[in-house]
Amino acid sequence: MNYNEITSEYIKKMFQKTSWQDHEKIDDLINLHGYILNPPRSFNSGVHFPHLKSQYRAEYLDLLREHSPEALEKVLSAEQASSEYRIKQQAESDNREEQAKKSWLFSG
């Protein structure tokens, strides 16, 4: 890997603070930045990208903020909608469980 070709200012700052023993993190962030600029096109990179986004969530959001505030807003909005959906589904599931319990007690 050629570290002289780093284009992200965020990664350059991280690079300066990172020792060689932790170079794998910088390598991962470089790959993550590459996927942000050029979305995955193969199966392997399609699996690798979500893994890196999950493993380096804060860094991913910072890279999005640096590269595309619009994309960051879309990601955060999608996460919020997903969270609200999960909460709604859990409430409905809890309600169904409570109704089944009441029915059970009433029948028995």
Steps between C-alpha positions, in 0.01 A plus 500: 500500500632842405429731790617802301181479292256559787251763382276529805600772745329302777711192429815712470439633851434148630815381323713755684366381837534129426804282560609230259366233736149633428546547126225246425242752623632759255491236225137426586412871499666542161289210368188647661571838338546324167161330535340836580647653184441192281230267632578127504454312175598148597362251748810516720504879521122494546555294814809691613343848481217438754751329729727805495204737545398305808850458643593867453160666532623834640778521244254409222272785601797739517613392152147553369492842665826586325405357161126558473284663765196404290594131518556534875152647538351213300679239712395663826140537379488135393642391837240713681216354292628149561522564873147639511374200303668254740350683799155490339534129418612423856203692645261310272660170598474588869134595450424169325675313780296687761176427315589131474578491872164662584322254275684212666410617848138567402464154346657310782 
